[in-house]
């Protein structure tokens, strides 16, 4: 008998890429104002900073840190990171969050699951703080019982540890839980 559902967050409950693009465009505008870099110059350097971060921190929630992406971008451009990296991270996430909208039917599904006393967990690759903000922005916080992030576990999906932690938090057995996501491998 199913007693709980684990959901992925990004691209499962909302469209990730338009929001990510909005965040990147917002920090490119800031970089143009502060450093006189064209958006193209900045976004090229940002892609390199992102790649460097992911290479340094494979299989880690920190590999998704926009603060580290921006820090490495500014360092690679020979620019100071203080106070700009932190400001740019905030600009990125504010623009990102302004763009996200829950997919049609998701709120109805969450309500029905709660009406049936199902436990709901979000199991996601990224850092916890921003995932909490996304869940709140999407209006899902009244329905979500547990959050498990790759930052917390120390591994990205599909590492078994992330799912095992979700099951422990839910106090359920694998046979009692459904997993819903957008990526078969993860």
C-alpha positions as CSV (number, residue, x, y, z in Angstrom):
1,X,0.0,0.0,0.0
2,X,1.3,3.4,-0.9
3,X,1.7,5.7,2.1
4,X,4.0,8.4,0.7
5,X,5.3,10.2,-2.4
6,X,8.7,11.5,-3.0
7,X,8.9,14.3,-5.6
8,X,11.8,15.8,-7.5
9,X,11.5,19.6,-7.6
10,X,13.3,21.2,-10.5
11,X,11.6,20.4,-13.9
12,X,9.1,18.1,-12.1
13,X,7.0,20.7,-10.4
14,X,7.9,23.8,-12.4
15,X,9.9,24.7,-15.5
16,X,13.6,25.2,-14.4
17,X,15.2,26.6,-17.6
18,X,13.1,29.8,-18.0
19,X,13.8,30.7,-14.4
20,X,17.5,29.9,-14.7
21,X,17.7,32.0,-17.8
22,X,16.0,34.9,-16.0
23,X,18.5,34.7,-13.1
24,X,21.5,34.6,-15.5
25,X,20.2,37.6,-17.5
26,X,19.6,39.6,-14.3
27,X,23.2,39.0,-13.1
28,X,24.5,39.8,-16.6
29,X,22.8,43.2,-16.4
30,X,24.3,43.8,-13.0
31,X,27.8,42.8,-14.4
32,X,27.3,45.3,-17.2
33,X,26.4,48.1,-14.8
34,X,29.2,47.3,-12.3
35,X,32.0,46.0,-14.5
36,X,31.2,47.3,-18.0
37,X,31.1,43.8,-19.4
38,X,28.7,43.0,-22.2
39,X,26.1,40.4,-21.3
40,X,27.7,38.0,-23.8
41,X,31.2,38.5,-22.1
42,X,29.8,37.9,-18.7
43,X,27.6,34.9,-19.6
44,X,30.6,33.2,-21.4
45,X,32.7,33.7,-18.2
46,X,29.8,32.6,-16.1
47,X,29.5,29.3,-18.0
48,X,33.2,28.8,-17.4
49,X,32.8,29.5,-13.7
50,X,29.9,27.1,-13.5
51,X,31.8,24.4,-15.2
52,X,34.8,24.9,-12.9
53,X,32.6,24.7,-9.9
54,X,31.0,21.5,-11.0
55,X,34.4,20.0,-11.8
56,X,35.7,20.9,-8.3
57,X,32.7,19.6,-6.5
58,X,31.3,16.6,-8.4
59,X,28.4,14.7,-6.9
60,X,27.8,17.5,-4.4
61,X,25.0,20.0,-3.6
62,X,27.6,22.7,-3.6
63,X,28.2,22.0,-7.3
64,X,25.0,24.0,-7.9
65,X,25.9,27.0,-5.7
66,X,25.3,30.2,-7.6
67,X,27.5,32.0,-5.1
68,X,30.4,29.8,-6.1
69,X,29.6,30.1,-9.8
70,X,29.7,33.9,-9.5
71,X,32.8,33.9,-7.2
72,X,34.7,31.7,-9.7
73,X,33.5,33.9,-12.6
74,X,34.6,37.1,-11.0
75,X,38.0,35.6,-10.0
76,X,38.6,34.3,-13.5
77,X,37.8,37.8,-14.9
78,X,40.4,39.2,-12.5
79,X,37.7,41.1,-10.5
80,X,37.1,41.4,-6.8
81,X,34.5,39.2,-5.3
82,X,33.6,41.4,-2.4
83,X,30.8,42.4,-2.1
84,X,29.7,41.5,-5.6
85,X,29.5,37.7,-5.5
86,X,27.0,37.7,-2.6
87,X,24.9,40.5,-4.2
88,X,24.9,38.7,-7.6
89,X,23.7,35.5,-5.9
90,X,20.8,37.4,-4.4
91,X,20.0,39.0,-7.7
92,X,20.1,35.7,-9.5
93,X,17.7,33.9,-7.0
94,X,15.3,36.9,-6.8
95,X,14.9,36.9,-10.6
96,X,14.7,33.1,-10.6
97,X,12.0,32.9,-8.0
98,X,10.0,35.7,-9.7
99,X,9.8,33.4,-12.8
100,X,8.7,30.1,-11.3
101,X,5.2,28.9,-11.5
102,X,3.8,25.5,-10.4
103,X,2.8,23.2,-13.2
104,X,-0.9,22.9,-13.8
105,X,-2.5,20.3,-11.6
106,X,0.4,20.0,-9.2
107,X,-1.4,21.9,-6.4
108,X,-4.5,19.8,-6.8
109,X,-2.4,16.6,-6.6
110,X,-0.7,17.8,-3.4
111,X,-4.0,18.6,-1.9
112,X,-5.4,15.2,-2.8
113,X,-2.4,13.4,-1.4
114,X,-2.7,15.3,1.9
115,X,-6.4,14.5,2.0
116,X,-5.4,10.9,1.8
117,X,-2.8,11.4,4.7
118,X,0.1,10.6,2.4
119,X,3.5,11.7,3.5
120,X,5.2,14.0,1.0
121,X,8.9,14.5,0.6
122,X,10.9,16.6,-1.9
123,X,14.2,14.9,-2.9
124,X,16.4,17.2,-4.9
125,X,19.9,18.0,-6.1
126,X,20.9,21.5,-4.8
127,X,21.5,23.4,-1.7
128,X,18.8,23.3,1.0
129,X,18.3,27.1,1.5
130,X,17.2,27.8,-2.0
131,X,15.0,24.7,-2.2
132,X,13.1,25.8,0.8
133,X,12.6,29.2,-0.8
134,X,11.4,27.5,-4.0
135,X,8.9,25.3,-2.1
136,X,7.6,28.4,-0.3
137,X,7.3,30.5,-3.5
138,X,5.4,27.7,-5.2
139,X,3.0,27.5,-2.3
140,X,3.8,23.9,-1.5
141,X,5.1,24.4,2.1
142,X,1.8,23.5,3.7
143,X,1.9,20.1,2.0
144,X,5.6,19.0,2.1
145,X,6.6,17.1,5.2
146,X,10.2,16.5,4.4
147,X,13.0,17.9,2.3
148,X,16.2,16.0,1.3
149,X,18.9,17.7,-0.7
150,X,22.1,16.5,-2.1
151,X,23.8,19.1,0.1
152,X,22.5,17.3,3.2
153,X,23.4,13.8,2.0
154,X,26.7,14.6,0.3
155,X,25.7,13.0,-2.9
156,X,23.5,13.8,-5.9
157,X,20.7,11.6,-7.2
158,X,20.7,8.8,-8.2
159,X,23.0,7.9,-5.3
160,X,21.0,5.6,-3.0
161,X,21.8,7.6,0.1
162,X,19.5,10.5,-0.9
163,X,16.6,8.1,-1.3
164,X,17.4,6.2,1.8
165,X,17.4,9.4,3.8
166,X,14.0,10.4,2.4
167,X,12.6,7.0,3.4
168,X,14.1,7.3,6.9
169,X,12.6,10.8,7.4
170,X,9.2,9.5,6.1
171,X,9.6,6.3,8.3
172,X,8.4,4.3,5.3
173,X,9.6,1.3,3.4
174,X,10.5,1.5,-0.3
175,X,7.4,-0.6,-1.2
176,X,5.2,2.1,0.4
177,X,6.5,5.0,-1.6
178,X,6.2,6.4,-5.1
179,X,9.0,8.6,-6.7
180,X,7.9,11.2,-9.2
181,X,10.6,13.0,-11.2
182,X,11.5,14.2,-14.7
183,X,14.7,12.2,-15.3
184,X,14.7,8.4,-15.4
185,X,18.3,8.1,-14.3
186,X,17.9,10.3,-11.3
